[in-house]
Structures are given as structure tokens and as C-alpha cells.
């Protein structure tokens, strides 16, 4: 899967990604990894974030390593958002 990494000369504005893992303190979810992907378009502060929470740590780690501190296009971000929702937002076991 490709997320349209920005290349020199691209007309699309770059979007910078930074993965932030957060501690999952609930013992019920000790095998999970959770956090956010901060999205930077302009300036020193994140414009938005995408949340992740998954038990598939190995797959997520590979995914994170490929995109952390990388630039993508807006189209790449749209694809990334759908991918995260499909594979790395596992809230099915949370009981409210």
C-alpha cells in the first residue's frame, strides 16, 4: 500500500506525520498499543490527529516505522486515515 509520499517538485502541499504512542493503563488492554498520529500542515503545532488502538502490535510497529516523521500528500493522508480506521482502531472489546 502506498500513501503518496511527497517527492521533490510535487504540487500538493506536504503533510508531516508524527506518531505518538500513549500508555494503555487499563490491565484489560495490556496487549494493546494506543496513541495518535499528529498531522502538521503549517506551523509548529499539529492541525489534527488520528487516533489508533490495536492489539496487532507487530503489524502496527512495521506500519509506524514506514511512516513516522515522513511527509505525505493530502491524498496520501486520506488513504492513511481509511487504513487506520480499518486496521488500527479496534474498539470492539471495550465495554461502556
N, C-alpha and C positions, 0 to 999 in steps of 0.2 A: 504494500500500500504506500502510495506517495502522498505527501502533504504539500506539494508545490513549494519547495524551498526557494527562497529568494536567490536569484542569481544576478550578477552584475548587469546593469542595463535594463532590468525589469521595470516596467512602468507602474506596476502595482505597488502601493505603499507597503513597506515591510512591517511585519508584526513580530515582536520579540516574545519568546516564551520562557518562563521560568517556573520549574516545578518546585513546590513547597510541600514536603511531607509533614504531617501533623501526627502527634502521638494519639493512638487509639487507646484510651484508658479503660474502657469497659472490658472486663475479662471475658465476656461473652464473645468478643470480636478480636481476641488476641492474635489470631492468624491473619488479620486484615491489614491492609495499608490504606491510609486515607490522607487527604490533603486537598491542595488546589493547584491549578495551573494559572499563574498570573500572566495577563496579556498586556503588553506595553505597545502603544502606538506612538505616542508623543509624550515627551517629558519624563521625569524621574519616577512617576507613580503609575501603578497598574491602572488601566482603564476598566478592566473587568477580570473575572476569574471563572474558571470551570472547575467544579468540584469532582473529586474521584474518591471511590471507596470500593475496594475489591479484595477478594480472598486470593486471587490469582497473582501472587507476588512475583513469581518468576517471569511471567509474561509481561507484567506491568514494568518490572525493572528493565527489561530489554527495550520496551517501548519508551520509557523515560530516558534511557541513555541515548536513544537515537534523536530525541527532540529537545532535551533540556539545553537552555542557553542557545537556541537556534532561532533564525528568522524564517517565517513562512509568509505566504501571501494571504490576502483576505479569503480567497477561495480555499487555500490550504487550511485556514482556521475553521472555515465552515465544515470541511471534511473531518478535521480533527474533532470538532465538537460532537458530530454524529458518532464518530468512532468511540469516543469516551462514553457517551450515553449508552451505546450498545454493549460495550465490553467492560467498562470500568466504573459503572455506577450500580453496584449490586446492593440494593437496599431491601431485597426480598426477605431476609431473615430478621429484620428489625420489627419488633412488635411495639405498637404505640398504645 
